[in-house]
Amino acid sequence: MNLVRAELERLGARRFVQLMLVLLAFAFIITAATNVAVSHRPTAAEVSTAQQKAAAEIREMELRHNQCLAREHRDISDPLGDEYYYPEDCSVLDPAQRERMPIAADHLSGVFVFGDATELLYILIAFLVLFGFLVGASYIGADLTSGGVVNLLLWRPRRVTVLAAKLGTLLAAVLLLAVVATAVYLVTFWLIALLDGYVGPVDGAFWSDLGATWGRGVVVVLVATVVGFAIATLGRHTSAALGAVAAYAVFWELGAQVVLQILDIPRVDQLMLSSYVGAWLSGGVQLWDASACTGPTTGPCDGTYLLTWQAGLVVLLLLAGGLAAAAFTTFRRRDLI
């Protein structure tokens, strides 16, 4: 317990951590101020017009669905052929099958809508991912470079225990920050919507979706923290983590992706870590394989394929777990001086 308390004090006293907290707060203020600047409180006439447009859009969707069903029963005909207007499966036009129905907020221009907070939450998640990775890398990297870890081992000569305490303390601190930052973030934007925007529908489905997005985002934040910590431990320096991520992004996500596409390698996106991160955050992502439609086909070509959130979670956990295991193994065996 004394070790954990000591690590918490060391983490809070680091100037880089304090600087990152200031930058995080600054980014938050800029995001909030931008939304305040571009938003206005809608008048009753604007809300009424938006509600009418949403209702008209729903009626149009219902009409299209009913016409499609009538076509299936040959109750209507079209001189150009029904296939030009309706899919074979009319359920894709069924408004009841849509994840989200049109609402008045969709037709409000220049108005911040709290019902769109799920999209804003991704911005906060991106800030926290950057914070977790940089703080995780610098926290252990600076101690390894300065000899702080060696001094700590003189007091507690158990390498695995010391490194586990550092990582556990770091993850707990990042998780606490994510909880507090999210609460402040949502309350702030709720007030912006209440005073200078439009709250919109915030029913149980909205909060459920928002909570699911936040939970998936926190997992990515913790994974990024572990990755930064582990790579810096393996490289014995903060710059090792920064260099490794930069090299991966430039040579694989950008360079290799272009080369593989030129060579017509199938499903190139399936080889990229960013695809799995996106699949996990969005609950699944549909990708396009251009190579699937390059050869002769007898009918319409569908080159789409799905990456599920389960696959994204497995890849993220394997990445974090593999790097952490390698870091602990290396830290336990090598000379630290």
VMD Tcl script that draws the C-alpha trace (Angstrom):
set ca {
  {0.00 0.00 0.00}
  {2.88 2.37 0.76}
  {4.29 1.63 -2.69}
  {1.04 2.58 -4.40}
  {0.78 5.77 -2.34}
  {4.35 6.67 -3.24}
  {3.65 6.09 -6.95}
  {0.54 8.26 -6.80}
  {2.57 11.08 -5.29}
  {5.30 10.66 -7.89}
  {2.77 10.65 -10.72}
  {0.98 13.76 -9.48}
  {4.27 15.62 -8.92}
  {5.57 15.10 -12.46}
  {5.66 18.35 -14.40}
  {4.82 16.60 -17.66}
  {1.64 15.17 -16.16}
  {0.67 18.62 -14.88}
  {1.38 20.10 -18.32}
  {-0.75 17.45 -20.02}
  {-3.61 18.18 -17.60}
  {-3.39 21.87 -18.48}
  {-3.38 21.07 -22.21}
  {-6.34 18.72 -21.76}
  {-8.28 21.45 -19.96}
  {-7.31 23.95 -22.66}
  {-8.52 21.62 -25.43}
  {-11.77 21.14 -23.52}
  {-12.28 24.91 -23.20}
  {-11.59 25.44 -26.91}
  {-14.11 22.74 -27.85}
  {-16.79 24.21 -25.60}
  {-16.11 27.79 -26.73}
  {-16.31 26.76 -30.40}
  {-19.74 25.24 -29.89}
  {-20.93 28.32 -28.01}
  {-19.67 30.59 -30.80}
  {-21.46 28.74 -33.62}
  {-24.69 28.00 -31.75}
  {-27.79 29.97 -30.92}
  {-30.97 29.25 -29.01}
  {-33.68 28.33 -31.54}
  {-36.92 30.26 -31.56}
  {-40.30 28.58 -31.19}
  {-40.85 29.07 -34.93}
  {-37.58 27.32 -35.78}
  {-38.45 24.38 -33.54}
  {-41.94 24.12 -35.02}
  {-40.60 24.18 -38.58}
  {-37.99 21.55 -37.71}
  {-40.65 19.31 -36.17}
  {-42.78 19.61 -39.30}
  {-39.84 18.70 -41.51}
  {-39.05 15.67 -39.36}
  {-42.67 14.53 -39.47}
  {-42.75 14.97 -43.26}
  {-39.56 12.92 -43.58}
  {-41.10 10.10 -41.53}
  {-44.26 10.17 -43.67}
  {-42.12 9.95 -46.81}
  {-40.26 6.94 -45.41}
  {-43.55 5.22 -44.55}
  {-44.90 5.96 -48.05}
  {-41.83 4.47 -49.72}
  {-42.10 1.36 -47.56}
  {-45.81 0.92 -48.33}
  {-45.18 1.36 -52.05}
  {-42.47 -1.26 -51.90}
  {-44.83 -3.70 -50.17}
  {-47.49 -2.95 -52.78}
  {-45.01 -3.75 -55.52}
  {-44.33 -7.11 -53.92}
  {-48.05 -7.89 -54.16}
  {-48.26 -6.40 -57.66}
  {-50.72 -3.80 -56.48}
  {-48.90 -1.02 -58.32}
  {-46.90 -0.81 -61.49}
  {-44.34 1.57 -62.84}
  {-43.68 2.16 -66.55}
  {-39.92 2.25 -65.98}
  {-39.84 -0.91 -63.90}
  {-40.13 -1.18 -60.13}
  {-36.56 -2.41 -59.77}
  {-35.31 1.12 -60.43}
  {-37.08 2.41 -57.34}
  {-37.38 -0.36 -54.76}
  {-35.05 -3.03 -53.39}
  {-35.99 -6.69 -53.45}
  {-36.21 -6.76 -49.66}
  {-38.64 -4.05 -48.54}
  {-37.58 -4.40 -44.91}
  {-34.60 -2.12 -45.61}
  {-37.14 0.69 -46.16}
  {-39.16 -0.09 -43.03}
  {-38.92 2.91 -40.67}
  {-39.34 0.56 -37.72}
  {-36.07 -1.15 -38.66}
  {-34.02 2.04 -38.54}
  {-31.67 2.56 -35.63}
  {-32.72 6.18 -35.40}
  {-35.81 8.01 -36.64}
  {-35.67 11.60 -37.97}
  {-36.12 14.19 -35.23}
  {-36.54 17.96 -35.12}
  {-32.89 18.45 -34.12}
  {-31.84 17.12 -37.54}
  {-33.37 20.17 -39.17}
  {-32.04 22.89 -36.86}
  {-29.28 24.89 -38.50}
  {-26.60 26.61 -36.44}
  {-27.86 25.11 -33.19}
  {-25.89 22.93 -30.80}
  {-27.95 19.87 -29.90}
  {-27.10 17.89 -26.78}
  {-28.64 14.85 -28.45}
  {-25.50 14.81 -30.62}
  {-23.27 14.47 -27.54}
  {-22.27 10.97 -28.64}
  {-20.29 12.47 -31.50}
  {-18.70 15.04 -29.18}
  {-17.72 12.23 -26.84}
  {-15.37 10.89 -29.50}
  {-13.41 14.15 -29.29}
  {-12.95 13.70 -25.55}
  {-11.93 10.07 -26.07}
  {-9.29 11.17 -28.59}
  {-7.87 13.68 -26.08}
  {-7.79 11.04 -23.35}
  {-6.12 8.49 -25.64}
  {-3.33 10.98 -26.38}
  {-3.06 11.85 -22.69}
  {-2.89 8.21 -21.58}
  {-0.29 7.24 -24.16}
  {2.04 10.18 -23.54}
  {1.77 10.09 -19.76}
  {2.16 6.30 -19.73}
  {5.31 6.49 -21.84}
  {6.89 9.39 -19.94}
  {6.00 8.03 -16.51}
  {8.18 4.93 -16.82}
  {10.53 6.27 -19.49}
  {11.76 9.18 -17.38}
  {12.30 6.94 -14.34}
  {14.33 4.46 -16.37}
  {16.45 7.21 -17.90}
  {17.08 9.12 -14.67}
  {17.72 6.09 -12.49}
  {14.58 6.59 -10.43}
  {13.58 2.94 -10.89}
  {16.95 1.77 -9.54}
  {16.53 3.92 -6.43}
  {13.01 2.57 -5.96}
  {14.29 -1.02 -6.20}
  {16.72 -0.35 -3.40}
  {13.71 0.31 -1.19}
  {11.49 -2.44 -2.63}
  {13.78 -5.01 -4.35}
  {11.05 -6.81 -6.28}
  {11.06 -5.83 -9.90}
  {7.72 -7.30 -10.96}
  {5.96 -5.81 -7.92}
  {7.43 -2.38 -8.56}
  {6.55 -2.37 -12.25}
  {3.05 -3.71 -11.55}
  {2.51 -0.99 -8.94}
  {3.57 1.64 -11.43}
  {1.28 0.32 -14.16}
  {-1.66 -0.26 -11.81}
  {-1.36 3.21 -10.31}
  {-1.13 4.74 -13.76}
  {-4.23 2.93 -15.04}
  {-6.23 3.82 -11.93}
  {-5.27 7.50 -12.29}
  {-6.16 7.57 -16.00}
  {-9.49 5.85 -15.31}
  {-10.33 8.34 -12.55}
  {-9.43 11.21 -14.87}
  {-11.66 9.75 -17.60}
  {-14.62 9.55 -15.21}
  {-14.18 13.09 -13.88}
  {-13.45 14.60 -17.31}
  {-16.49 12.93 -18.84}
  {-18.78 14.17 -16.08}
  {-17.52 17.76 -16.42}
  {-17.65 17.47 -20.22}
  {-21.26 16.31 -20.37}
  {-22.51 18.76 -17.74}
  {-20.84 21.63 -19.58}
  {-22.40 20.74 -22.91}
  {-25.76 20.13 -21.25}
  {-25.65 23.71 -19.96}
  {-24.59 24.99 -23.39}
  {-27.55 23.22 -24.98}
  {-29.90 24.46 -22.26}
  {-28.83 28.10 -22.45}
  {-27.61 28.53 -26.02}
  {-28.85 25.55 -28.00}
  {-31.35 22.73 -28.02}
  {-31.36 19.77 -25.64}
  {-33.30 17.42 -27.91}
  {-34.56 13.95 -26.99}
  {-32.49 12.41 -24.19}
  {-34.43 9.26 -23.47}
  {-33.21 5.91 -22.20}
  {-31.95 4.86 -25.63}
  {-29.81 8.01 -25.83}
  {-28.18 7.45 -22.44}
  {-27.67 3.77 -23.21}
  {-25.90 4.58 -26.46}
  {-23.86 7.31 -24.78}
  {-22.82 4.96 -21.97}
  {-21.83 2.23 -24.42}
  {-19.74 4.69 -26.44}
  {-18.05 5.94 -23.29}
  {-17.31 2.41 -22.07}
  {-15.75 1.42 -25.40}
  {-13.77 4.65 -25.44}
  {-12.39 4.10 -21.95}
  {-11.13 0.67 -23.02}
  {-9.21 2.30 -25.89}
  {-7.82 4.92 -23.49}
  {-6.55 2.24 -21.09}
  {-5.11 0.19 -23.96}
  {-3.25 3.26 -25.25}
  {-1.91 3.87 -21.75}
  {-0.62 0.30 -21.45}
  {0.91 0.45 -24.94}
  {2.79 3.67 -24.19}
  {3.98 2.33 -20.84}
  {5.05 -1.04 -22.27}
  {6.94 0.29 -25.30}
  {8.78 2.86 -23.16}
  {9.72 0.04 -20.76}
  {11.02 -2.10 -23.61}
  {12.95 0.80 -25.13}
  {14.03 2.21 -21.75}
  {13.09 5.71 -22.91}
  {10.00 7.83 -23.56}
  {11.14 8.52 -27.10}
  {11.03 4.78 -27.85}
  {7.24 4.81 -27.54}
  {6.89 7.97 -29.62}
  {9.23 6.64 -32.29}
  {7.53 3.25 -32.44}
  {4.05 4.73 -32.92}
  {5.28 7.25 -35.49}
  {7.09 4.52 -37.42}
  {4.05 2.28 -37.39}
  {1.74 5.06 -38.57}
  {4.04 6.19 -41.40}
  {5.43 2.90 -42.65}
  {2.43 0.60 -42.13}
  {-0.83 2.52 -41.85}
  {0.18 4.91 -44.66}
  {3.03 3.43 -46.69}
  {2.27 -0.27 -46.55}
  {-1.42 0.33 -47.13}
  {-0.71 2.10 -50.42}
  {1.70 -0.61 -51.55}
  {-0.70 -3.42 -50.67}
  {-3.53 -1.71 -52.53}
  {-1.32 -1.35 -55.62}
  {-0.55 -5.08 -55.42}
  {-4.30 -5.82 -55.17}
  {-3.94 -7.61 -51.83}
  {-7.48 -8.50 -50.66}
  {-8.96 -6.79 -47.61}
  {-6.05 -4.47 -46.88}
  {-7.99 -2.62 -44.16}
  {-8.24 -5.88 -42.23}
  {-4.48 -5.69 -41.70}
  {-4.56 -2.23 -40.12}
  {-4.88 -1.62 -36.39}
  {-6.94 1.52 -37.00}
  {-9.69 -0.60 -38.57}
  {-10.04 -2.66 -35.41}
  {-10.05 0.43 -33.21}
  {-12.83 1.87 -35.35}
  {-14.75 -1.41 -35.25}
  {-14.57 -1.52 -31.47}
  {-15.55 2.11 -30.97}
  {-18.47 2.05 -33.40}
  {-19.74 -1.43 -32.53}
  {-18.70 -2.82 -35.93}
  {-17.60 -1.28 -39.20}
  {-18.34 -2.17 -42.82}
  {-15.32 -1.98 -45.12}
  {-14.86 -2.17 -48.87}
  {-12.53 -4.58 -50.66}
  {-11.79 -3.16 -54.12}
  {-9.94 -6.30 -55.22}
  {-13.13 -8.36 -54.92}
  {-14.57 -6.67 -58.00}
  {-11.52 -6.61 -60.28}
  {-12.17 -9.96 -61.98}
  {-15.01 -11.02 -64.30}
  {-18.37 -11.24 -62.55}
  {-21.74 -12.62 -63.63}
  {-23.78 -10.14 -61.61}
  {-23.57 -7.22 -59.21}
  {-20.36 -7.25 -57.20}
  {-20.46 -6.68 -53.47}
  {-16.99 -6.06 -52.08}
  {-18.12 -5.09 -48.60}
  {-17.16 -7.03 -45.50}
  {-17.74 -6.53 -41.79}
  {-15.30 -6.11 -38.92}
  {-17.17 -6.83 -35.70}
  {-16.62 -5.18 -32.35}
  {-15.63 -8.57 -30.95}
  {-12.71 -8.76 -33.38}
  {-11.71 -5.21 -32.45}
  {-11.75 -6.01 -28.74}
  {-9.68 -9.17 -29.21}
  {-7.03 -7.30 -31.21}
  {-6.82 -4.48 -28.66}
  {-6.51 -6.88 -25.72}
  {-3.89 -8.97 -27.52}
  {-1.90 -5.85 -28.34}
  {-1.97 -4.49 -24.79}
  {-1.48 -7.89 -23.16}
  {1.35 -8.92 -25.48}
  {3.29 -5.70 -25.05}
  {2.75 -5.70 -21.27}
  {3.93 -9.31 -20.99}
  {7.03 -8.52 -23.05}
  {7.74 -5.44 -20.93}
  {7.46 -7.33 -17.64}
  {9.61 -10.19 -18.92}
  {12.33 -7.85 -20.17}
  {12.23 -5.66 -17.07}
  {12.64 -8.68 -14.84}
  {15.75 -10.03 -16.57}
  {17.82 -7.16 -17.90}
  {20.41 -4.93 -16.31}
  {18.91 -1.57 -15.38}
  {22.17 0.29 -14.86}
}
mol new
graphics top color blue
foreach p $ca { graphics top sphere $p radius 0.5 }
foreach p [lrange $ca 0 end-1] q [lrange $ca 1 end] { graphics top cylinder $p $q radius 0.2 }
display resetview
